């Protein structure tokens, strides 16, 4: 009875912290989603804003150089602090990443929103931990819950958000001690974001297969496509790290790197001949625009759309613009899936969905969270194909993901050894 009372009291204390924190994070996500949509439409109405991208980059670089300090570590700082608490997550992280991301999108940088959501969630959690003067172990759990809340609320996927926070820290090992805090925080944040009226894009994917059994021919095509998704995820990570290193080597002054990146994005815009690879890529400004939603229905998506979006995004983020990699990864994967479906004679909507989540699994080394993400977004009817694509892509993407602070616990491949 005494032990039960102790556990009950601890649970009440945690709920008293997690629920208000998640409400704040969910509200911040709602504001962020509204702002992102509004500024994207402003850019559509004023295409000349792209010409100011280098100046916007200079402003972002200058602010982060003079005021960002450790906050410039972004998602990697959060992961490091969860692994081993150090100087802490600065209060300025959340407002700086929000401002930097909105400016990036307003002027046409190709970036996502997951990085912003994670850093707003982690920054808010760190503020709560600092006010409550929590010990290191409690701070670690609260930071993980903040990451889960940010991810779950910004994508409308609370289950995937909870599992992502557990899975992303270490390759090959889950952090189950934070499962309940992460799930509660992700769920409450998502509910809060929805209560504010912030909407999420909905996708319809028909259930494939023969009756209750999988189509073996289709299954084989899924495996082949998943290998391509994994390689594409690894390519994205490799290019991101290499180009960021080149920017640092050849442009020592950090505030000038986004200027160069902005000029390169403008050049890419002229080379591609379309504005569709700018910004988030979820919505377009004309009916025939190359958008994430179009990948699920159109058979007219250019075969090179995925590589164009990869290049635009790698240049934007490696140069120092702010945002995230995940939504552009969704675009890249869905576009690649669309093209592979046409070549293989497979359902376009299914393969777009597979690419959507599988390239995310490969680039972030989170196959379980990615599978759940797919089921939450597209339904569980294609769960076998979604899981297969995510697991195979994870295996073929290599160990170098988009988060450099990720640690390796279990290699993705072990050779068979026989006892002598």
N, C-alpha and C positions, 0 to 999 in steps of 0.2 A: 504493500500500500504506500509506504514511504517512497519507494523507488518510482512508482507510478506518479506520485505527486511531483517528484523532482522533474521527471520527463515532461509532465504536463506544463509545469511552470516554465521550463526551458522552451517548449513549443510556443507558448503564449508570448514569451519575450521575443522570439524570432519573428513571429507573425506581426508583432507590434512594430518591428523594424522593416520587414520585407514588404508589407502591404503599402505603407506610405511611400517607400522608396519606389516601388513598382508603379504606383499611381503617378508619381512625378516623371518617371522615365516614359511611361505610356503617353502622358500628356506632351512631353517633349517630342516624342516620335510623331504624334499627330500634327504638332506645329511644323515639324520638319517636312512631313509629307505634303502638307498644304502649301508651304513656302516653295518647295521644290517644284510642285506642279504649276504654281502661279508664275514663278520665274522662268520656267521652261516656256510657258506660253508668251511671256514678254519677249523672250529671245526669238520665238517664231515670228512674232509681229515686227521685230526689229533686227533683221539679219545682219545689219551693220555692226552689231555689238561684237561679232566675232573679231573684227579688226582691233578691238580694244583688249583682246585676250592677253597679249604680252604685258600691257600695263596692269591688268588685273593680276597677272602672275607676279609682277614686281611688287604690288601691294601685299599679296599673300606672303611672298618670300620675305619682305621687309618686316612684316608683323611677326611672323614666326621666328625670324632671326633675332629680333630685338626683344620680343616678349614671350615667345613660345617656350624657349629653353627646353627642358626635358619633355614638354608636351609634344614636341616634334617627333618623339619616339612612337606616338600613335598606338596602334594595336599591339606592336611588339613590346612597348612599355607595359601595357596591361598584362600581357602574358608573363613578362619577366617579374612583375610585382606579385602575380598570383603564385609563381613558382617560388620566389624568394623575396619577401618584402624588403624594400630598401628605403629610398628617399620618399617613396609614396607617389601617388598619382596627383598631379597638381590640380588645383581648383580651376585653373584657366583652360584645362583641356577641353571640356565640354563646349564652352562658348566659342573658343577658337576654331574647333573643328566644324561647328555649325556654320560660323561665318565663312570660313574658308571654302567649305563645300558649296554653299549657296552662291558665292562669287564665282567659283569654278563653273558651275552649271549655267549661271546667267550669261556668261561670256562664251560658252560653247565648249568647254573642256569635256573630254570623254571620261567620265568617272561614274562611280556608283553611289550607294547610300549605306552599305553595311558598315563600312569603316566609321562613318559618322555615328550610326546607331550604337555601335559597340563602344565607341569612345564617350558618347553622351551617357550611356548606361554605366560604364566603368567610372567615369568622372563623378556622376551622381552618387554611386555607391561609395566611392572614396570620401566624398563630402559627408555622407551619413556616418561612415565609420570614424571620421575625424571628430565630428560633433559628439558622438557617443563614446569616444575614447576606447574603442574596442581593441582587444589583443590581436596579435598577428594572425592566429588561426582563424579568428572570427572575421578579420579583414579579408583574408583569402576567400572565405566562403561568400562574403558579401560582394566582393568584386566579381566572382563567377556568376552570382545571381544577377548582378547588374548587366553583365555581358549577355546573359540569357534573356533578360527583359528587353534589352535593346534590339537584339536580333528577332525575337519572337514578335515584338510589337511592330517593327518597321516592315516586316514581310507578312504579318498576319498568320504566322506559323508557330504557335506556342510550344508544341511538342518538339519540333525540330530546334527551336531556340534553346530549350532546356538541354537537349542532348548535345547540341553544338558546343555549348559552354563546357561540358564535361569532356568532350572528345578532342577539341582543338588544341588543348595544351600539350599533349604528349602523343606522338605517333605510336599507335599500337597499344595504348593503355587508357582506360576510362577512369575518371575521378568520381567514383560513386558516392563519396561522402557528402558531396554537395547536390545530390540528385533532388532531394525534396525542396531545398531553398531555391534551386534553379527553376524547378517546375512551377512552384508557387509564383515566383517573381515574373516568369515569362507569361504565365496565364493571366495574372492580374494586369500586367502591362498591356497585353493584347486586348483584354476586355476594356481597359481604360481608353486605349487608342480608338477602338471601335465606338465606344460611348461618345467620344468627341465627334464622331461622324467621319473620321478619316477613312477613306476607302482604299482597297487593294485591287489590283488587276485580277480578273478571273479568267481562267482558261478552261476550255472544254476539250477533253481528250476521250475519244471513244474507247471502250474496252475491247482489246484485241484478244484473239485466241479462239479455239474451237471448243465450245461448251465450257465445261469446268476445267478442261485440260489445256496446257499451253500448246501453241503451234510450234512444233520442233524446228521447222524451216525458219519461221520468224525468230525463234529463239537464237538460232545460229547467226542470223543477221544482226541481232541485238548485240551478241558477243563481239562480232567484228566491228560494229560501230562503236562499242564501248572502248575497244582498244584505241580507236582513233580519238575518242573523247579524252582518254587518259593522256595520250601523247600531246594533244592540244593543250591540256591543262598544264602538263610539264613544260611545254614550249612557252606558255604565257609566263610561268614563274621564272624560268630561266632568262627570258628576254627582259623581264622586269628587273631582276637583280643585276644583270649585266649592264643594261642601259643606265640604271641609277648609279652604278659604279663609274661609268664613263662620264656622266654629268659631273660627278664629284671630282673626277680626275682633271677634266679639261676646263671646268668652270668652278674654281675654288670658292668664289663668293656665293653663298647659298641663295641670297635674294635674287641673283641674276639667273639662276638655273630655270625658274619658271618663265622668264622672259624668252629664253632660247626655246623652251618647250612650246610656248605660245606661238612663236614664229613657225616652228615645225608643224604644229597642228594646222595652222593656216595653209601651209604648203601642202599638207596631206588633203585638206579640203579641196584644193584646186586639182590635185592629182586624181582624187576619187570622183570628182565631178558631182558630188551630192552632199547635202548637209545631214544626211541620215545617220552618219557615224559620229556626230557631235552629241554631247549631252548624255542623257541616260539611255535613250533608245527605246523607251517603253511606248511612247506616243509619238505621232508624227504630225506634220502641219499640212498634209495633203493625203488624199485617199490612197495613192500608190506608194506611199512612203515605206521604206524598209524599217519595220518596227518589230519589236519582240512579239507582239500579238500576231503580226502577219505571218510569222514563221510557222504557226500552227494551222494555217489555212491555205496560204498561197503556194503555188508551184512556180512562181515567177521570181523568187528570191535569187539574186545573183550568186553564182557558185563561190565567188571570192568574198562574199559579205563578211564571213567570219574572220578572215585574215585581215580585212580592212579594219574591223572593229578592234581586233587584237592590237594592231599597230597604233591606232589612234589612242587607245587606252594606255598602253605601255608608255608611249611618249608623254601623255598627260601626267600620269602619276609618277613616273620616274623623274620627271623634271621638278616635282615638288608641289604640283597642284593637289588639292585635297578632295577627299571623297572616299570611295571604296572600290574594290575590284569586283565584287560579287555580281552586281546587276549587269555590268558589261560581260562578265563570264557567262551569265545566263543567256545574253544576246549571242555571244560567240558560239556557245554550245548548241543553242536552238537553231542558229543559222547553219552550223555544220550538220546537225541532225536533219534539217530540212533537205540539204543537198544530198546527203547519204541516202535518205529515204527515196528520193527520185532515182538515184543510180541503182539502188538495190530493189526497187519495186516494193517498198514497204510503206506503211501508213505514215503520212507526213506529220500528222498531229502527234502520234506516238513517238516518233523519232525526234521531233522537236522537243518534246517533254523529256525524253531520255538525255538528250544533249544538254538541256537546261540544267539538270541536276547532276549528271555524271561528270561534266567538266568541273563543276564546283567541288565534287567529291575528290577529284584528282588534284586540283590546285590547292585545296585546303586540308587534304588528308583526313577528311571526315566522312567516310562512307555511310555510317549509320545515320548521322544527322541528315545527310543528303537524301538517303532513301526515305526517311520520314518527311522531309521537306517535299519530296515528290508526291507522296501519298496525301499530304495535307493540301497541296495545291491542285493536284490532278485526280485525286480519288485513289482508293486502294485496289480498284479492279485490275490495274496493271502492275500491282505490287511486285510480282515476280520479275517482270521485265525491268522495272525501276531499280530493284535491288541488284539484279544482275549487272546492269549498266554501271551502277555506282561502285560496286565491288571490283569489277574488272578494270574500270577506269582508275580507281585508287591504286590497283596493283601496277598499272602501266605508266603512272605519272612520275615515278621516281620519288625520292625522299625530300627533295627540295620544293617546298610549297611556297605560297605567297607570304606566309608569316615566318620570317627568319628566326624568331624566338622560339618556335616550336621545337620540342625536344624529341629525340628518337629513343623509344624504349624497346620496341620490337621491330626488327627489319621486316620489310614487306615480303621478302623471299628468303627461304632457308633451303639449302641443298640437302638432299637425302644422304644420310651417313649410315653405313651398315656396321653392326658390331662384328668384330673379328673373333 
